Amino acid sequence: MKILLLGQHGQVSRELQWLLESRHELIVLGREQLDLADIDNLREAVRRLQPELIINAAAHTAVDAAESEPEAAFAINAVAPGVLAEEAAALEAPLIHYSTDYVFDGSKASAYIEEDAPNPLSVYGRSKLAGEQAIATVGGKHLILRTSWVYSLHGRNFLLTMQRLLQEREQLSVVADQVGAPTWAGSIAAATVQLIEHWQQQQTAAWGIYHFSARGETSWFGFAEAIAAQLQAQGKTVAQLKPIATTEYPTPARRPLNSRLDCSRLERDWGVRLPDWHDGLLECLNTPR
Ligand SMILES: NC(=O)c1ccc[n+]([C@@H]2O[C@H](COP(=O)([O-])OP(=O)(O)OC[C@H]3O[C@@H](n4cnc5c(N)ncnc54)[C@H](OP(=O)(O)O)[C@@H]3O)[C@@H](O)[C@H]2O)c1
């Protein structure tokens, strides 16, 4: 199958390339070849390449920077996905797009389901929600996969930052009152491949929006403890971890305290579920690539 993958060096994109390139005709376009803010070029590229499936793994993911550059965030996270959805629909090709737990305000006491009303606290969250709505409005075949707390062995993420700081510092304060599921980009890619295979076999699919994060839950502090334990198992000396409240670690963008996503709809409709977050961490650390 001819697949167009947008985003070349991103965490999820890299893992998708690893899994898809031997099985499909995969065309990968990074920012160097195609700036998603350039709508005319984006349309032209899709029309010229005529993919059978589009996967959008590109996004403006700098959550704090987005507060001071909302135009860029909306161009990439909201306008471009809408254009991709239009072009995909014209080709009758499905569009797989990733979104985020940050569309919610985190005030719910339990895990969020797809029907819960979004209420983003940040520019990033608002721009991603607008992207979801633009895709849904077009109404073509689409999967919007909301994931959370993505990390891998590449790029900028909590795992790599913690691995560095835990070995540099003697004490490290980490937010303990935001709860969610750290999700390895490799788990996201593997589950995406399962969705593609399911669709190819069935030739029918339950398109729409799905929660798509690792199972289980922890806090950023709990995630840091798990990362520290892995370093210690390798004989490394690590910083002493101190739990703090979000209010003690102010950031330009507000983040939800509850980021938990209930992923049972994905399992019910597609038979796909992501691994537990802790198993995902171990798999990530044992899969250097
Ligand atoms: N990271 C998280 O914690 C998280 C949490 C929830 C949901 N998500 C969602 O999951 C998806 C994948 O995230 P990720 O962590 O893999 O992201 P990532 O590592 O930040 O990668 C994003 C990619 O998008 C590309 N990009 C940014 N602006 C672009 C533009 N104008 N034109 C073309 N490409 C552009 C970047 O290119 P450059 O390399 O050139 O900058 C980068 O390769 C995104 O939809 C994100 O919103 C992420």
The ligand as an SDF file (V2000), in Angstrom:
LIG
                    3D

 48 52  0  0  0  0  0  0  0  0999 V2000
    4.9480   14.4810   22.6750 N   0  0  0  0  0  0  0  0  0  0  0  0
    3.9160   14.2660   23.5040 C   0  0  0  0  0  0  0  0  0  0  0  0
    4.0870   14.1900   24.7290 O   0  0  0  0  0  0  0  0  0  0  0  0
    2.5340   14.0890   22.9590 C   0  0  0  0  0  0  0  0  0  0  0  0
    1.4640   13.8880   23.8590 C   0  0  0  0  0  0  0  0  0  0  0  0
    0.1770   13.7170   23.3430 C   0  0  0  0  0  0  0  0  0  0  0  0
   -0.0240   13.7410   21.9700 C   0  0  0  0  0  0  0  0  0  0  0  0
    1.0230   13.9390   21.1270 N   0  0  0  0  0  0  0  0  0  0  0  0
    0.7560   13.9970   19.6890 C   0  0  0  0  0  0  0  0  0  0  0  0
    1.3800   12.8720   19.0870 O   0  0  0  0  0  0  0  0  0  0  0  0
    1.8230   13.2190   17.7600 C   0  0  0  0  0  0  0  0  0  0  0  0
    3.2810   12.8630   17.5940 C   0  0  0  0  0  0  0  0  0  0  0  0
    4.0240   13.5590   18.5850 O   0  0  0  0  0  0  0  0  0  0  0  0
    5.6070   13.3850   18.7210 P   0  0  0  0  0  0  0  0  0  0  0  0
    5.9130   13.3840   20.1690 O   0  0  0  0  0  0  0  0  0  0  0  0
    6.0820   12.2770   17.8530 O   0  0  0  0  0  0  0  0  0  0  0  0
    6.0710   14.7890   18.1250 O   0  0  0  0  0  0  0  0  0  0  0  0
    7.5550   15.3280   17.8670 P   0  0  0  0  0  0  0  0  0  0  0  0
    8.5620   14.3290   18.2710 O   0  0  0  0  0  0  0  0  0  0  0  0
    7.6140   16.6990   18.4390 O   0  0  0  0  0  0  0  0  0  0  0  0
    7.5830   15.4200   16.2880 O   0  0  0  0  0  0  0  0  0  0  0  0
    6.7720   16.3240   15.6090 C   0  0  0  0  0  0  0  0  0  0  0  0
    7.2800   16.4300   14.2070 C   0  0  0  0  0  0  0  0  0  0  0  0
    6.4860   17.4090   13.5370 O   0  0  0  0  0  0  0  0  0  0  0  0
    7.3440   18.1420   12.7050 C   0  0  0  0  0  0  0  0  0  0  0  0
    6.8520   19.4660   12.4120 N   0  0  0  0  0  0  0  0  0  0  0  0
    6.6510   20.4940   13.2580 C   0  0  0  0  0  0  0  0  0  0  0  0
    6.2750   21.5840   12.5850 N   0  0  0  0  0  0  0  0  0  0  0  0
    6.2330   21.2350   11.2670 C   0  0  0  0  0  0  0  0  0  0  0  0
    5.9170   21.9170   10.0710 C   0  0  0  0  0  0  0  0  0  0  0  0
    5.5780   23.2110   10.0720 N   0  0  0  0  0  0  0  0  0  0  0  0
    5.9810   21.2510    8.9080 N   0  0  0  0  0  0  0  0  0  0  0  0
    6.3440   19.9470    8.9030 C   0  0  0  0  0  0  0  0  0  0  0  0
    6.6540   19.2470    9.9810 N   0  0  0  0  0  0  0  0  0  0  0  0
    6.6020   19.8890   11.1660 C   0  0  0  0  0  0  0  0  0  0  0  0
    8.6410   18.2520   13.4870 C   0  0  0  0  0  0  0  0  0  0  0  0
    9.6610   18.5250   12.5840 O   0  0  0  0  0  0  0  0  0  0  0  0
   11.1260   19.0000   13.0570 P   0  0  0  0  0  0  0  0  0  0  0  0
   11.8010   17.7470   13.4820 O   0  0  0  0  0  0  0  0  0  0  0  0
   11.6970   19.6000   11.8310 O   0  0  0  0  0  0  0  0  0  0  0  0
   10.8950   19.9880   14.1660 O   0  0  0  0  0  0  0  0  0  0  0  0
    8.7370   16.8740   14.1220 C   0  0  0  0  0  0  0  0  0  0  0  0
    9.4370   15.9630   13.3230 O   0  0  0  0  0  0  0  0  0  0  0  0
    1.4980   14.7040   17.5930 C   0  0  0  0  0  0  0  0  0  0  0  0
    0.2780   14.8400   16.9190 O   0  0  0  0  0  0  0  0  0  0  0  0
    1.3510   15.2080   19.0130 C   0  0  0  0  0  0  0  0  0  0  0  0
    0.5030   16.3410   19.0850 O   0  0  0  0  0  0  0  0  0  0  0  0
    2.2950   14.0960   21.5910 C   0  0  0  0  0  0  0  0  0  0  0  0
  1  2  1  0
  2  3  2  0
  2  4  1  0
  4  5  1  0
  4 48  2  0
  5  6  2  0
  6  7  1  0
  7  8  2  0
  8  9  1  0
  8 48  1  0
  9 10  1  0
  9 46  1  0
 10 11  1  0
 11 12  1  0
 11 44  1  0
 12 13  1  0
 13 14  1  0
 14 15  2  0
 14 16  1  0
 14 17  1  0
 17 18  1  0
 18 19  2  0
 18 20  1  0
 18 21  1  0
 21 22  1  0
 22 23  1  0
 23 24  1  0
 23 42  1  0
 24 25  1  0
 25 26  1  0
 25 36  1  0
 26 27  1  0
 26 35  1  0
 27 28  2  0
 28 29  1  0
 29 30  1  0
 29 35  2  0
 30 31  1  0
 30 32  2  0
 32 33  1  0
 33 34  2  0
 34 35  1  0
 36 37  1  0
 36 42  1  0
 37 38  1  0
 38 39  2  0
 38 40  1  0
 38 41  1  0
 42 43  1  0
 44 45  1  0
 44 46  1  0
 46 47  1  0
M  CHG  2   8   1  16  -1
M  END
$$$$
